Amino acid sequence: MPLAITRDLVLPAIRKHGNRTAVIADGRTWSYRELHEAALVVADMLIKRGIRPSDPVAILLPNSAEYLIADLAIIAVGAAKVPINLMLSQAEVEFILADSGAEVVLTASAHLREPTPSQNGRGPEAIVLEATEGKTIEAAPSDSDRGPTDQLPTATTADDLSLIMYTGGTTGRPKGVVHRQRGVVANLLAHVIETEITADDHLLLSSPLPHSAGVLATTALLRGAIVEVMSQFDLDTTLDKVESAGVTYLFLVPTMINRLLDGVAERGDFDSRSLKTILYGASPISEERLRQGLSMFGPVFMQLYGQTEAPNFLTRLQRHDHDIDRFPHRLRSCGQSALMASMRIVHEDGTDCEPNEVGEVIGAAPYVMDRYWNRPEATDETLRDGWLHTGDLGYLDTDGYLYLVDRKKDMIITGGLNVYASEVEQALSTIEEVRDVAVIGIPHPDWGEAVTAYVVPANEDATEHDVIAASRAVLTGYKRPKYVHFTDALPTTAVGKINKKVLRQEHTAPSDSPRI
C-alpha cells in the first residue's frame, strides 16, 4: 500500500532514533524516545476529548519542545493541524480559531485566551501543555492519571485533512490553505530530498515554527538530526552556537542574514567551520549581500521558493549555483524546479511564455494545496487546470532557472510604464547609503502611481538626497524613486517578510520628501 498517511511516515522514524538527541530547547534536551512518549501522552488527551481524523486542532505555542510535541500528537491522531503564529494580533488569532472551526487548541498557560466562538457555535477547548524538569508533559489535573493510548485511530485515510495553514494576510484577510494527508506526506518527502538534511546535522531554528521552520523541524526529526529551537532570532546567540555548539544548519530570512553578516564583520575573527548550510527564503536577498556571505562562509547557501499553497519547494537554488565566478547571474534567480515540482510561465490567457519572457509563475506538485478553507471562489482563481497560479511575475531562462520579477500586486504603473518594485529594490540595495529598502507605488495625480522607496539608512550621515542622487547611476529615469523616505525599520509580517500592506496604509508621499 502506498505511503500516504503522515503518521505512518513520521512515527516509525521517531521511534527508530531511540536515545539519540532530538530537541534542544529552553535549556532542556529531549531524546527521540522522550519526544515520542510525550507526543503519545498528548495524543491520548486529544482522543479522550473526541478528536478524530480530519478534526481541526490548533497549536498556539511559542518556539519550544512543546510545540514539536503538539505537532507530533496531532500527526499521531490524524487530525488537521492549525498552526498559529504568536506574533499575530489577538484579532487575527481569534479569526483563525473561529474560521478554522478548531475544536481544541494546544497552548501554554501564558497564552490562554477567552474561547472564541467558531463554526461549531462554541469556542475551542484549551489543553495546556507544560513540561516539568523531568520533561513529562502534564495537562490539567483531571488528566494527570491518564497514560498514553495504546491504540491510535485506524480510520485515517489519505484523503483526510492534515493541515490548515493560514496565509500571512499581507494582501487581505488570511486564507486557510488546506492540505490532505497524502499531500503532507509528499511534501515531507520533498523536504527530505531538497533540504539535504542528514543525521549528522544540528539545526538551529529561530523562525516561527507555525510556518516553514516547523516543516524543516519535522524533516530533521525524520532524518535523526538534532533540532535546536530558539524562541526568536538573537544574533549573538546564533553566532555563539555556530562557533561553540557545532551548529551545521541555519534557516534564515534575508533580514536575519543581513544581521548575521554585519555581526560577523563586527567580530572580525569568527570560526564558521561547523556551518554547512544556510537555507534562505521568504523574500529576495540582494546580490551584494549574497556575495558578502559567500566570501565569509563559502558555498553554504541554498535558496527555496514556495508558498503556503505549495510549502517551501517549488524551486531550489543549490549550493553549486551560488558561484560568483561561473554563474554570477544565477545569484538573482531562485533556482530550478524542485524534483517533485514543475514550473511554467504563462500569459494572461494561459499560453506559455517564451524563455526570458515575463509572465505569471504557475506550478504543479503532489503537495500543492487541496483548496482554500471555505473559499471556493478564491480556490477556483488560484487552482486552474491542475496548476497553482502563484500571483508572482517572473521568467524562466533557457536553462530552466526561475527569476522572480515581482508580485502581480507589487507591479507599479507609472506614466503608463510598468516598473517592478523588486528590480528597483535590487538596484537601490547596491547604494552605499542603503541598508534595507522596500519600494511601493503610491497614488499620484500626474503619474498614476509614484515609485516610492522606504529606506533604512546604512549610516547616520546618509540623507534622502544622497539616495536620490545615487539612484541616477543604477536606474533609468522612469524607474527611479520619485520619493525617498528614511525609516528606522521596515515593517515585517509574522514570518519576516517586508509588509508592504502596512507601508501602503500608513505612509503617503509627504510634500517635503526628497523627490526627483
Residue pairs with C-beta under 8 A, 6 or more apart in sequence:
2 158
3 9
3 185
4 158
4 181
4 182
4 185
5 78
5 156
5 157
5 158
5 160
5 181
5 182
5 185
6 75
6 78
6 162
6 181
6 184
6 185
6 188
7 75
7 76
7 78
7 152
7 156
9 185
9 188
9 189
9 222
10 72
10 75
10 188
10 218
10 221
10 222
11 36
11 72
11 75
11 76
13 221
13 222
13 223
13 224
14 22
14 32
14 35
14 36
14 39
14 72
14 221
15 32
15 33
15 36
17 32
17 221
17 224
18 31
18 32
18 33
19 31
19 32
19 33
20 31
20 32
20 199
20 224
21 29
21 30
21 31
21 32
21 226
22 30
22 31
22 32
22 34
22 35
22 221
22 226
22 227
23 29
23 30
23 35
23 65
23 68
23 226
23 227
23 228
23 229
24 30
24 226
24 227
24 228
24 229
25 63
25 64
25 65
25 228
25 229
26 64
26 65
26 231
28 65
28 131
28 133
28 135
30 38
30 65
30 135
32 221
32 224
34 135
35 65
35 68
35 69
35 72
35 221
36 72
37 148
38 69
38 131
38 135
38 136
38 137
39 69
39 72
39 73
39 75
39 76
40 73
40 76
40 148
40 149
41 73
41 136
41 137
41 147
41 148
42 69
42 70
42 72
42 73
42 106
42 127
42 129
42 137
42 139
43 73
43 74
43 76
43 77
43 148
43 149
43 152
44 146
44 147
44 148
44 149
45 73
45 127
45 139
45 143
45 146
46 57
46 73
46 74
46 77
46 79
46 104
46 127
47 77
47 149
47 152
47 153
48 143
48 146
48 149
49 103
49 104
49 125
49 127
50 103
51 57
51 77
51 79
51 103
51 104
52 77
52 78
52 79
52 153
52 155
53 77
53 78
53 79
53 153
53 155
53 156
53 157
53 160
53 161
54 78
54 79
54 80
54 160
54 161
55 79
55 80
55 103
55 104
56 79
56 80
56 82
56 100
56 101
56 102
56 103
56 161
56 164
57 74
57 77
57 79
57 80
57 81
57 82
57 102
57 103
57 104
57 105
57 106
58 82
58 83
58 84
58 96
58 97
58 100
58 102
58 104
58 105
58 106
58 124
59 67
59 70
59 71
59 74
59 81
59 82
59 83
59 84
59 105
59 106
59 107
59 210
60 84
60 86
60 93
60 105
60 106
60 107
60 108
60 111
60 113
61 67
61 70
61 86
61 106
61 107
61 108
61 111
61 129
62 86
62 108
62 111
62 231
63 205
63 206
63 208
63 209
63 213
63 229
63 230
63 231
63 232
64 108
64 229
64 231
65 131
65 135
65 229
66 108
66 129
66 130
66 131
66 137
67 209
67 214
67 229
68 209
68 217
68 218
68 221
68 227
68 229
69 129
69 137
70 106
70 129
71 81
71 83
71 209
71 214
71 217
71 218
73 106
74 80
74 81
74 106
75 81
75 162
76 152
77 152
77 153
78 152
78 153
78 155
78 156
78 160
78 162
78 181
80 160
80 161
80 162
80 163
80 164
81 162
81 163
81 164
81 165
82 96
82 97
82 100
82 102
82 164
82 165
82 166
82 176
83 163
83 165
83 209
83 210
83 211
83 214
84 93
84 96
84 97
84 166
84 210
85 208
85 210
85 211
85 494
85 495
86 111
86 208
87 208
87 494
88 96
88 494
90 113
92 169
92 174
93 113
94 113
94 116
95 173
95 174
96 166
96 174
96 176
97 105
97 116
97 118
97 123
97 124
98 116
98 117
98 118
98 119
99 118
99 119
99 176
99 373
99 374
100 118
100 164
100 166
100 176
100 373
101 118
101 119
101 120
102 118
102 124
103 118
103 120
103 124
103 125
104 124
104 125
104 126
104 127
105 124
105 125
105 126
105 127
106 127
106 129
107 126
107 127
107 128
107 129
108 128
108 129
108 130
109 128
109 130
112 126
112 128
114 123
115 122
115 123
115 124
115 125
115 126
116 123
116 124
117 123
118 124
127 139
127 140
128 139
128 140
129 137
129 138
129 139
130 137
130 138
130 139
131 137
131 138
132 138
138 144
156 181
157 181
158 180
158 181
158 182
158 185
159 180
159 181
159 182
160 180
160 181
161 178
161 179
161 180
161 181
162 179
162 180
162 181
162 183
162 184
163 177
163 178
163 179
163 184
164 176
164 177
164 178
164 179
164 373
165 176
165 177
165 179
165 210
165 211
165 308
165 311
166 174
166 175
166 176
166 177
166 308
167 174
167 175
167 177
167 308
168 174
168 308
168 493
168 494
168 495
168 497
169 493
170 493
170 497
170 499
170 500
170 501
171 409
171 501
175 372
175 373
175 375
175 378
176 372
176 373
176 374
176 375
177 308
177 309
177 369
177 372
177 373
178 369
178 370
178 371
178 372
178 373
179 187
179 311
179 367
179 369
179 370
180 370
182 366
183 366
183 367
183 368
183 369
183 370
184 367
186 340
186 365
186 366
186 367
187 215
187 311
187 312
187 367
188 215
188 218
188 219
188 222
189 340
190 312
190 313
190 338
190 339
190 340
190 341
190 365
190 367
191 197
191 215
191 216
191 218
191 219
191 312
191 313
192 219
192 222
192 223
193 338
193 339
193 340
194 304
194 312
194 313
194 316
194 338
194 339
195 216
195 219
195 277
195 279
195 302
196 277
196 302
197 203
197 216
197 219
197 220
197 223
197 225
197 249
198 223
198 225
199 223
199 224
199 225
200 225
200 248
201 220
201 223
201 225
201 226
201 248
201 249
201 276
201 277
202 225
202 226
202 228
202 245
202 246
202 247
202 248
202 249
202 274
203 216
203 217
203 220
203 225
203 226
203 227
203 228
203 247
203 248
203 249
203 250
203 251
204 228
204 230
204 238
204 241
204 242
204 247
204 249
204 250
205 213
205 216
205 217
205 227
205 228
205 229
205 230
205 251
206 213
206 229
206 230
206 231
206 232
206 233
206 234
206 238
206 256
207 213
207 233
207 251
207 252
207 253
207 256
207 495
207 496
208 214
208 494
208 495
209 217
209 229
211 494
211 495
212 251
212 281
212 282
212 304
212 306
212 311
212 312
212 495
213 251
215 311
215 312
216 251
216 279
217 227
217 229
220 226
220 227
220 249
221 227
225 249
228 241
228 245
228 247
230 237
230 238
233 252
233 256
233 259
235 259
235 260
235 263
236 263
238 250
238 260
238 263
239 260
239 263
239 264
239 267
239 270
241 247
242 250
242 271
242 272
242 274
242 275
243 270
243 271
243 272
243 274
246 274
247 274
247 275
248 274
248 275
248 276
248 277
249 275
249 276
249 277
249 279
250 260
250 275
250 277
250 278
250 279
251 278
251 279
251 280
252 260
252 278
252 279
252 280
253 280
253 281
253 282
253 283
253 495
253 496
253 497
254 280
254 282
254 283
254 284
254 285
254 286
254 289
255 436
255 492
255 496
256 496
257 278
257 280
257 285
257 289
257 293
258 285
258 289
258 435
258 436
260 293
261 289
261 292
261 293
261 296
264 270
264 272
264 296
265 296
270 296
272 296
272 297
275 297
275 300
276 300
277 300
277 302
277 319
278 293
278 297
278 300
278 301
278 302
279 302
279 303
279 304
280 301
280 302
280 303
280 304
281 303
281 304
281 305
281 306
281 312
282 495
282 496
282 497
283 496
283 497
283 498
284 404
284 422
284 425
284 426
285 303
286 425
286 426
286 429
286 430
287 331
287 332
287 426
287 430
288 429
288 430
289 429
290 301
290 322
290 331
291 324
291 331
293 301
294 301
294 322
294 324
299 319
299 320
299 322
299 323
300 319
301 317
301 319
301 322
302 316
302 317
302 318
302 319
302 322
303 316
303 317
303 334
303 335
304 312
304 313
304 315
304 316
304 334
305 313
305 314
305 315
305 316
305 317
305 334
305 335
305 402
305 404
306 312
306 313
306 314
306 315
307 314
307 388
307 390
308 369
309 368
309 369
309 382
309 388
309 390
310 341
310 363
310 365
310 367
310 368
310 369
310 388
311 367
313 338
313 340
313 341
313 365
314 337
314 338
314 341
314 343
314 363
314 365
314 390
315 334
315 335
315 336
315 337
315 338
315 341
315 343
315 402
316 334
316 335
316 336
316 338
317 330
317 333
317 334
317 335
317 336
317 401
318 335
321 327
321 330
321 333
321 335
321 401
322 330
322 331
323 330
324 331
330 401
332 403
332 426
333 397
333 401
333 402
333 403
334 402
334 403
334 404
335 401
335 402
336 399
336 400
336 401
336 402
337 343
337 363
337 400
337 402
338 365
340 365
340 366
340 367
341 363
341 364
341 365
342 363
342 364
342 365
343 361
343 362
343 363
343 396
343 400
343 402
344 352
344 361
344 362
344 363
344 387
344 396
345 352
345 353
345 357
345 358
345 359
345 360
345 361
345 362
345 394
345 395
345 396
346 352
346 353
346 359
346 360
346 362
347 353
347 359
347 360
348 360
350 384
350 385
353 359
353 395
353 396
355 395
355 396
355 397
355 398
356 395
356 396
356 397
356 398
357 395
358 393
358 394
358 395
358 405
359 393
359 394
359 395
360 389
360 390
360 391
360 392
360 393
360 408
361 390
361 392
361 393
361 394
361 402
361 404
362 387
362 388
362 389
362 390
363 387
363 388
363 390
364 386
364 387
364 388
365 388
368 383
368 388
369 383
369 388
371 379
371 383
372 378
372 379
372 382
381 389
382 388
382 389
383 389
391 407
391 408
391 409
392 404
392 405
392 406
392 407
392 408
393 404
393 405
393 406
393 407
393 408
393 411
393 420
394 402
394 403
394 404
394 405
395 402
395 403
395 405
396 402
396 403
397 403
404 422
405 420
405 422
405 423
406 420
406 421
406 422
406 423
410 420
410 421
410 422
410 440
410 500
411 418
411 419
411 420
411 421
412 418
412 419
412 420
412 421
412 439
412 440
412 441
412 449
412 451
413 419
413 441
413 448
413 449
414 441
414 444
414 447
414 448
414 449
414 450
414 451
414 478
414 482
415 447
415 448
415 478
416 448
417 478
419 441
419 451
419 478
419 479
421 438
421 439
421 440
421 441
421 500
422 439
423 479
424 439
424 451
424 453
424 475
424 479
424 480
424 481
425 437
425 438
425 439
427 471
427 474
427 475
427 479
428 434
428 437
428 439
428 453
428 455
428 467
428 471
428 474
428 475
428 481
429 436
429 437
430 474
431 467
431 470
431 471
431 474
432 458
432 470
433 455
433 457
433 458
433 459
433 462
433 463
433 466
433 467
433 470
434 455
434 456
434 457
434 458
434 462
434 467
435 455
435 456
435 457
435 458
436 455
436 456
436 489
436 490
437 453
437 454
437 455
437 456
437 490
438 453
438 454
438 490
438 498
438 500
438 503
439 451
439 452
439 453
439 454
439 481
440 452
440 454
440 500
440 503
440 504
441 449
441 450
441 451
441 452
442 449
442 450
442 452
442 483
442 504
442 507
442 508
442 509
443 449
443 450
444 450
444 482
444 509
447 482
450 482
450 483
450 509
451 479
451 480
451 481
451 482
451 483
452 481
452 482
452 483
452 484
452 485
452 507
452 509
453 467
453 481
453 483
453 484
453 485
454 485
454 487
454 490
454 503
454 507
455 464
455 467
455 484
455 485
455 486
455 487
456 486
456 487
456 488
456 489
456 490
457 486
462 486
463 514
464 484
464 485
464 486
464 513
464 514
465 514
467 481
467 484
467 514
468 480
468 481
468 484
468 514
468 515
468 516
471 480
471 481
472 480
480 516
481 516
482 509
482 515
482 516
483 509
483 510
483 513
483 514
483 515
484 513
484 514
484 515
485 507
485 510
485 513
490 498
490 499
490 503
491 498
491 499
491 502
491 503
491 506
492 498
492 499
493 499
509 515
